[in-house]
Amino acid sequence: MANLYDSKDKSYYAHVRNDIICMIPGTGHKILEIGCGCGATLIELKKTGIASEVVGIEINPHTIRHNEALLDKTIVGNIETMELEFPENYFDIIIMADVLEHLVNPWEVLKKVKRYLSKSGYIVTSVPNIREFSTMKTIFLKGDFRYEEAGIMDKTHLRFFCKKNIMELLSKDYDIERVETFPELKIGKKALLNRLTFRKLEEFLVIQYICLAKYKKEN
């Protein structure tokens, strides 16, 4: 698996995730990003004051190296097998953008990282939607479950989710407060189609779901 990540284009790791940033409420947070790539999103969060402290975990050592000095702490490793050396409830925000689909056991990882999240904290995730129309068309009409270099059918993906599965995955340990889509379905042909069909086709038009979920207190 490590070799598959090494073969990816550098741009895969390098862009700022503004769609993630705009989901984060408040400022001055201690933020952990799991799967931080080169750290571009964390750097932006620190620069804008949304974060007061930024920590990045990345499985690919080559990508995190470039901006290591700009982050408060960087950790190279696999979140599924590593132990984190932070106090419980340390972070205000944990980001897992395009990470859960790469994991062998995303259910267990979500439970594991909750230990390090403040009891008033949030987790922000983005997860591809396997139900997206063009993906389903390729599978069902062409009989082709073809892996690609990036996107929904990325060759490094181990898990595939529809919206219902994403909600179930998160809601076990977190209270989902906000769900956004990519594309946003506010303008353009897809947005028009969505309105004309009273949103009945929405789940076929969405490439990715972006979720903000709060720490769920135990009963």
C-alpha positions as CSV (number, residue, x, y, z in Angstrom):
1,M,0.0,0.0,0.0
2,A,2.8,2.4,0.8
3,N,4.1,2.0,-2.8
4,L,0.7,3.0,-4.1
5,Y,0.8,6.3,-2.2
6,D,4.4,7.0,-3.3
7,S,3.3,6.7,-6.9
8,K,0.6,9.4,-6.6
9,D,1.1,12.8,-8.3
10,K,2.3,15.5,-5.9
11,S,-0.8,17.6,-6.4
12,Y,-2.8,14.8,-4.7
13,Y,-1.4,16.0,-1.4
14,A,-0.8,19.7,-1.9
15,H,-4.0,21.7,-2.1
16,V,-5.7,23.7,0.6
17,R,-9.1,22.2,1.5
18,N,-11.3,25.3,1.7
19,D,-14.4,23.1,1.7
20,I,-13.1,21.6,5.0
21,I,-12.0,25.0,6.5
22,C,-15.4,26.6,6.0
23,M,-17.0,23.8,8.1
24,I,-15.0,24.7,11.2
25,P,-16.8,26.9,13.7
26,G,-14.8,29.4,15.8
27,T,-11.1,30.3,16.1
28,G,-8.1,29.5,18.2
29,H,-8.4,25.8,18.0
30,K,-6.0,23.0,18.6
31,I,-6.4,21.0,15.4
32,L,-5.3,17.5,14.4
33,E,-5.4,16.5,10.8
34,I,-5.1,12.8,10.0
35,G,-3.9,12.3,6.4
36,C,-2.6,15.9,6.2
37,G,-0.6,15.4,3.0
38,C,1.9,18.2,2.8
39,G,0.1,20.2,5.5
40,A,-1.4,22.9,3.3
41,T,-4.7,23.0,5.0
42,L,-3.2,23.1,8.5
43,I,-0.9,25.9,7.4
44,E,-3.9,27.9,6.2
45,L,-5.8,27.2,9.4
46,K,-2.9,28.6,11.4
47,K,-2.4,31.6,9.2
48,T,-6.1,32.6,9.4
49,G,-6.3,32.2,13.2
50,I,-8.8,29.4,13.1
51,A,-6.1,27.2,14.6
52,S,-3.7,28.1,17.4
53,E,-1.9,24.8,17.2
54,V,-1.7,22.4,14.3
55,V,-0.6,18.7,14.3
56,G,-0.5,16.6,11.2
57,I,-0.4,12.8,10.8
58,E,0.6,11.5,7.3
59,I,1.4,7.9,6.2
60,N,3.6,9.1,3.3
61,P,6.9,10.5,4.7
62,H,7.9,12.2,1.5
63,T,4.9,14.6,1.4
64,I,5.0,15.9,4.9
65,R,8.7,16.7,4.8
66,H,8.4,19.9,2.7
67,N,6.3,21.9,5.2
68,E,7.3,20.1,8.4
69,A,8.8,23.3,10.0
70,L,5.5,25.2,9.5
71,L,3.5,22.8,11.6
72,D,3.7,22.5,15.4
73,K,4.1,18.8,15.2
74,T,4.2,16.2,12.4
75,I,3.9,12.4,12.8
76,V,4.6,9.9,10.1
77,G,2.6,6.7,10.5
78,N,-0.6,4.7,10.0
79,I,-3.4,5.9,12.3
80,E,-4.7,2.3,12.4
81,T,-1.6,0.9,14.1
82,M,-0.1,3.8,15.9
83,E,-0.7,5.1,19.4
84,L,-1.0,8.8,19.8
85,E,1.0,10.5,22.6
86,F,-1.4,13.2,23.5
87,P,-3.6,13.7,26.6
88,E,-7.2,12.7,26.3
89,N,-9.6,15.3,25.0
90,Y,-6.6,17.4,23.8
91,F,-7.9,18.6,20.4
92,D,-10.8,20.9,19.6
93,I,-11.0,19.7,16.0
94,I,-10.0,16.5,14.3
95,I,-9.9,16.5,10.5
96,M,-10.2,13.3,8.4
97,A,-10.6,14.6,4.8
98,D,-10.6,11.7,2.3
99,V,-9.2,9.3,4.9
100,L,-11.9,6.9,6.1
101,E,-12.2,5.2,2.7
102,H,-8.5,4.3,2.9
103,L,-8.8,2.5,6.2
104,V,-9.2,-1.2,6.9
105,N,-11.4,-0.5,9.9
106,P,-12.7,3.1,9.8
107,W,-15.3,2.3,12.5
108,E,-12.6,1.5,15.0
109,V,-10.4,4.5,14.0
110,L,-13.3,6.9,14.6
111,K,-13.8,5.4,18.0
112,K,-10.0,5.5,18.7
113,V,-9.5,9.2,17.8
114,K,-12.6,10.3,19.8
115,R,-10.5,9.8,22.9
116,Y,-8.3,12.7,21.9
117,L,-11.2,15.1,21.0
118,S,-12.5,17.7,23.5
119,K,-15.9,16.9,24.8
120,S,-17.1,20.1,23.1
121,G,-15.0,19.4,20.0
122,Y,-15.8,18.5,16.4
123,I,-14.6,16.0,13.8
124,V,-14.7,17.1,10.1
125,T,-14.8,14.4,7.5
126,S,-15.1,14.1,3.7
127,V,-16.0,10.8,2.1
128,P,-16.6,9.9,-1.6
129,N,-20.1,8.7,-2.6
130,I,-20.0,5.4,-4.5
131,R,-23.6,6.0,-5.6
132,E,-22.6,8.9,-7.9
133,F,-24.3,8.4,-11.3
134,S,-21.2,8.2,-13.6
135,T,-19.6,5.7,-11.2
136,M,-22.7,3.5,-11.1
137,K,-23.1,3.7,-14.8
138,T,-19.6,2.4,-15.4
139,I,-20.1,-0.4,-13.0
140,F,-23.7,-1.5,-13.9
141,L,-23.9,-0.7,-17.6
142,K,-20.3,-1.4,-18.6
143,G,-19.6,-4.1,-16.0
144,D,-16.3,-2.3,-15.2
145,F,-15.2,-1.8,-11.6
146,R,-12.1,0.1,-12.7
147,Y,-9.7,1.6,-10.2
148,E,-8.2,5.0,-11.0
149,E,-5.4,7.3,-9.9
150,A,-7.8,9.6,-8.0
151,G,-11.5,10.2,-7.4
152,I,-14.2,7.9,-6.2
153,M,-12.5,4.8,-7.6
154,D,-9.1,5.7,-6.4
155,K,-6.9,2.6,-6.4
156,T,-5.9,3.2,-2.7
157,H,-9.5,3.1,-1.5
158,L,-10.4,0.0,0.6
159,R,-13.9,1.0,1.6
160,F,-16.8,2.4,-0.4
161,F,-19.8,4.3,1.1
162,C,-23.2,5.7,0.1
163,K,-24.7,8.6,2.1
164,K,-26.6,6.3,4.4
165,N,-23.4,4.4,5.3
166,I,-21.5,7.6,5.9
167,M,-24.1,8.8,8.3
168,E,-24.2,5.4,10.1
169,L,-20.4,5.4,10.3
170,L,-20.2,8.8,12.0
171,S,-23.3,8.7,14.2
172,K,-22.1,5.8,16.3
173,D,-19.7,8.0,18.2
174,Y,-20.6,11.5,17.1
175,D,-23.6,13.8,16.6
176,I,-23.8,14.9,13.0
177,E,-24.5,18.7,12.9
178,R,-23.9,19.6,9.3
179,V,-23.7,17.9,5.9
180,E,-22.5,19.5,2.7
181,T,-22.0,18.1,-0.7
182,F,-19.5,18.4,-3.5
183,P,-20.6,19.7,-5.9
184,E,-22.8,22.1,-3.8
185,L,-25.8,21.7,-6.1
186,K,-26.7,25.4,-5.8
187,I,-26.1,26.4,-9.4
188,G,-25.7,24.7,-12.8
189,K,-27.3,21.8,-14.6
190,K,-27.0,19.4,-11.7
191,A,-28.6,21.9,-9.3
192,L,-31.5,22.4,-11.7
193,L,-32.0,18.6,-12.2
194,N,-32.0,18.3,-8.4
195,R,-34.7,20.9,-8.0
196,L,-36.8,19.5,-10.8
197,T,-36.8,16.1,-9.3
198,F,-37.5,17.4,-5.8
199,R,-34.1,16.2,-4.7
200,K,-34.9,12.6,-5.3
201,L,-31.8,12.2,-7.5
202,E,-29.5,14.1,-5.2
203,E,-27.5,11.1,-4.0
204,F,-26.7,10.3,-7.6
205,L,-25.4,13.8,-8.3
206,V,-23.0,14.1,-5.3
207,I,-19.4,13.1,-5.6
208,Q,-18.5,13.6,-2.0
209,Y,-20.1,14.3,1.4
210,I,-18.5,16.7,3.8
211,C,-19.6,16.4,7.4
212,L,-19.2,18.2,10.7
213,A,-20.0,16.1,13.7
214,K,-19.7,16.8,17.4
215,Y,-18.3,14.6,20.2
216,K,-21.2,12.4,21.4
217,K,-21.3,12.2,25.2
218,E,-21.8,8.7,26.6
219,N,-25.3,8.0,28.1
